[in-house]
Amino acid sequence: MNISIKDVLQRIRPFIFLYLILLCCCLVIKILYTKDEIYFAVNARNTPFLDSIEPYITDLGNGWTIVVLAALLTLYSYRVAFLTITTFLVTSLAVQIVKFIFDAPRPKLYFKDQISKLHFAKGVDILSTHSFPSGHTLTAFATGVLITYLVKNKRWAGILVFYGVMVGFSRMYLSEHFFEDVIGGSILGVFLTIIWIRWIDSRKFINTPGWNSGLLSPKS
């Protein structure tokens, strides 16, 4: 089974359409405002309610969340579970390499001379280095692309883009990343996932009948 990039793009067309609109909006914001202005625009709009829910939203882009999801998917489809876990591993490795190449400071270190101006949600461990790009945002958008590719109902694309946006916003709100980190993470996640799906889902072994069954599938 030979799958081209065009085939993948066709199957995730609603997601890509919405994502490109999102990127254009982000570009406009980036042109109009500086890195510092965008950060403080988000950080200054804190509330006790958001402080309580954003850590849970950010966990939706956590690697362990995807590992648990992949484990659950083995109950229904080894192929879907395999695509999920390998997409996570490939994109996560890539983002770690890029993080160490750029070694960019996170807001806590970047604004060390203005630390009193920053708001931090209680109970959240704030990191200082390897800010660019955002790994949580990458994972959220990569998962969104993969799910859109797999599901028949492409209306899920809107919810999945929103999921990525919410995880990205949580990373900025919690002072773990800058706007640029979130954008970079989303771009890397989307395009690496497209390339990975095109390659791995073209392999003969993953399209055999056994891979389309799961642990709960009826035994013949």
Steps between C-alpha positions, in 0.01 A plus 500: 500500500672815378382824664620835373522832680207610283293206630574594861418865438174402333394299804586779744384786276254654753768502769759659271251762380419608855865479605616727217237757601632474856859549382403810303334647810810422704718668237290815520532504879876449473531790253294736714645419843838420652598183683477679836165661423341170404634328810373763742166525318443135590672496838317808629158348430519243774213386718468242782276294270758487221775428754303192605414358155799588279732240661246231406468634146877505458510134607297415188823564309709299744687201362359268764149589389581381148668184630186414700285577194711269284474224762121531503487494120668158495167368626340590167770537233871419509549713188345812654689446825827452311445813291421697816804393701748521212373844398551613859851350519619640166366851557618507862853402402503772235378768739762408760775532240372843395469609865866422566610669178328829589534470881268801535411638845146457629308798641623441857863540388436749220324739741726429798547874558123551501400185684273689740279599205435140399202297613550131570223252573551336838624142500643512147869419455635777277798413280766747391673366186438329164198714421486475120295323376217389728491121530151487650363707212683282249345188653150649499513604135673178391226300672237721337641432153518126563145472636363704208683265264351194666137595568226486238315804635726790404287741703725401788767720338354815656503350850852368449637838388328654802665234718840604366424868557391436858816305581713770337322774693549309825876490438507879467259558788712286734814694398664190359530638146479804277265553206781416257567170677138396468484591130827318433381191686175489305675534163753230583227270630273540198758457228705226663182302559396533136841372387501218755145384413589500132798272566381265774144445374642396163679204658351167401506346849278763661224445246463126557174372658664417833606860555143622456382289794554563870512323834119507521445379144311171470733203459449295184 
